[in-house]
Amino acid sequence: MPEGPMEVGCDKFKEECGVFGIYAPGHNVAQITHYALYALQHRGQESAGIAVSNGNKVDIEKGMGLVSEVLNGKKTRRLKGHLAVGHVRYSTMGSSSLVNAQPLLIRYSRGSLAISHNGNLVNGREIRDQLEQAGSIFQTSTDSEIVAHLIARLGGDILEDTISEAVTHLKGAFTFVIMTEDKLIGIRDPHGIRPLSLGLLDGCYVLASETCAFDTIGAEFIRDIDPGEMVIIDDKGLHTRKFSPAGQLALCVFEFIYFARPDSNIHGRNVHLARRELGKQLARECPVEADIVTGVPDSSISAASGVAEEMGLPYEMGLIKNRYIGRTFIQPSQEIRDLGVKLKLNAVKKVVEGKRIIMVDDSIVRGTTSKQIVQMLRNAGAKEVHVRISSPPVVSSCYYGIDTSSTKELLGAYKSVEEIQKIIKADSLGYLSIDGMVSSVGLTRDSFCKACFDKQYVVKPTVGIKKEVFESMKR
């Protein structure tokens, strides 16, 4: 994974993006997409964009920054049409720059394609090299552009057939929402590593990474897109096909731990309720004598409430998050980095003073922020600080579209729990077990990708395009 800018005080995994699509004649689809992207903003804060089609022409607005910064009222109002795709991005493959902002709008001999992608291809580099050898000229450094070149080179009279053939060459995690002048297409990889859901708004179909986007725009959730499924939405309605036999579902378990919004539902499970169960199980596995429980805002609050409920302790807001700091990035000096944490979080002295505190967080990656928060609580007068993590130790990097550190930077990869406890200077440290994590979410053990915890990768890096297909592309 390439190195990139990181928010001040951030010691968390970053999701790559959120995707949205809508086919709704008679509706203001640009404004609806704008609202949906607000709901998905937590999935990516580097860039945002909307592409809209009126049936004949595709138009686009995108830029660097938050949805509110990029898509102001004037820009959104000028986008006219009845189908749209939207995107919010955090870069994991490809640099953080305007050229990599999505949707990607590609114009080729058969028309236009606007592509929004969530995920990462483990064979992306190999396919890109092969396509460049065959004459393709790439405009971006993202692997999202690969599918566009595959579609253009494979040709074919029926777009659905061409796309279906193109995505069979892709290995890794991907959900695509693709728009032509007159069709909306949703695709989920054969293992369903990234989520994608189908909804209905006033009789019209919508697609989104998370169901919280449906709630925001008033759409009704219909179902999750199946692994290996492609849905096509056009003037004939909704039709589906399998581009690949569905493999074993391997949904990224971090959706439930950290990425997804608490009000979203994934595969029938509410994220908040799953996180609360993670906390309850954590309390059972790692009990400790304490006075109060507090969570690190925002993603750990649900788990912290579960810990408090299971232990019979009061949940208190011992840490307050500054919601208006914006996207401030790390500066060279450690002094400024430390200040960044204090700008983002503050301990409530009157709550924590003299108390034995259980501080619940969802994960420890490098350990830097955990150490600073523990010290912050001590400085505010906490008598003891017991850290509880509602996931297992992170021991391995992700290849599927999550910005993880290299293994050498992952504290859990080479330090014991006792050693990590000393590094972050906590009075005690406890992690949730893998079995406890799986049972708390409520899906079967084999339903998740949990390679960052157990090194069992569902899709391994592989070669690019089959030789015979590559040779046909060169001609």
Order of alpha helices (4+ residues) and beta strands (2+ residues): beta-alpha-beta-beta-alpha-alpha-beta-beta-beta-alpha-alpha-alpha-beta-beta-beta-beta-alpha-beta-beta-beta-beta-beta-beta-alpha-beta-alpha-beta-alpha-beta-alpha-beta-alpha-beta-alpha-alpha-beta-alpha-beta-alpha-alpha
